[in-house]
Amino acid sequence: MSDAVRSWIAAGLADLDLAILWYFIAINAAYITLVGCATLEMILHVLRIRGESRARVLGSAVTPSISILAPAYNEEATIAESVTALLALHYANLELVVINDGSPDKTLEVLRSRFDLVPVHTMVWKRIETKPVRQLYRSRTHPNLLVVDKVNGGKADALNVGLNLATGDLVCVIDADTIVDADALQRLARPFLSRHEVLATGGTIRIANGSTITQGRVTDPRAPRGFVAGVQVVEYFRAFLFGRLGWNLLGGNLIISGAFGLFRRDAVIRAGGYTHDTVGEDMELVLKLRRQAYEAGQPHSVLFVPDAVAWTECPETLTVLGRQRDRWHRGLTDVLWRHRKMLFNPRYGVVGLWCLPYFVFVELLAPVVELMGWIGLVAGVAAGLLNTSFAALFFLVAYGIGGVLSTYSLLLEEWSFSRYTRVSDRARLMVYLILESFGYRQLTVIWRLRGIWKYLRGRTDWGRMERRGFAAPAAPAATAAAPARP
């Protein structure tokens, strides 16, 4: 290699190192800010709910009615347990609308048999255009259960059908494979009673894999035994307990998980419901609601409620998990592009000036920057220009900070709403936390880069997902594969 080429590579690597260093400083400053805000918000939240009587307040005449919307597509393995749990929720004025989105499996048959469904004829006001509804069913055993059978149109279309049929003041949107704690809906509705400007609230999503589930309830939370499921528990703690909780205090929450969220029904209908041509429909709706509120000059807030807990089954193989994560990143990319007008725009307050830049430069571009760092590392080694000691120290610090943040999230959970009571479960989570940086984190970078690439190619498919269901963990079960969802 000539001296000129070596000089050119050295200059390029120096510029790249400087850019990555400044990026590293900026994102860790953002992380530290979020951790501080999350800690203060958790303290304030625990003080607010101490000694309150939710049953008395939520049983009063002013309690808003709630319609739960549960879209179901190929959920025969989990639908019976999930619907049973939803019907047993502790809330006085509750309606459950299950939308079978043209499932080719036995989802509808399971519902018919388990809940004694009979066909009904109801006028539907199509405030939002959707795919045709084939039939409506009402349960003989549970009069507040309405089941909709419709032509397949995707999750967003199913939710829009539910919005057309719902009668509640608030709509709770959940995945049909989600198990909700008995008092979670009460906790999620709490902010709507005390603050008139609340548009939406979201709860904590926890991993049910490995836990004991009895009659639609998680009765014995356990850390998953497998690494793939276990490391996702660590990820979820980090995302919810310092990410979304931190944004609560800053006023910049943009994500209500599609697995468990509560919205003002009139606001969602005014916004036109869920957008069809995106795989990030949950974030897109929240951003659309906030954008419209800013443009109308109306007060609004979107809040995360840490003690409102729902449980879901997570992927247990790297193949299925990879499909999920690249879909999530495609959705993030799409939503940020749709609402790019808000970026750095003071008209949109903290969302435009702080929250969206964070999501663009930290959440969206982080895998791109990490890839550039690895390319620079390889180029430096090839050219014999790498300062090995500095590179090793930098990567140790970078991954070490991530480990510290994850550890702090686990400690915050342990201090506040500890669910894992066994020492063995806590120890297992710490092992997953340590191992996360060795191979798994690099895989997530690949999956997210794949998501960006698929978005640029116009891909909007969901990919094949597999579920084992919520059967007792001791019983061996065959894995059921669901066809790709439109």
Beta strands, then each sheet from edge to edge (+ up, - down):
strand 1: 66-72
strand 2: 94-101
strand 3: 117-120
strand 4: 133-139
strand 5: 145-150
strand 6: 170-174
strand 7: 179-180
strand 8: 198-207
strand 9: 212-214
strand 10: 217-220
strand 11: 260-264
strand 12: 301-312
strand 13: 466-467
strand 14: 480-481
sheet 1: 3+ 4- 5+ 2+ 1+ 6+ 11- 8+ 12+ 7-
sheet 2: 9+ 10-
sheet 3: 13+ 14-
end
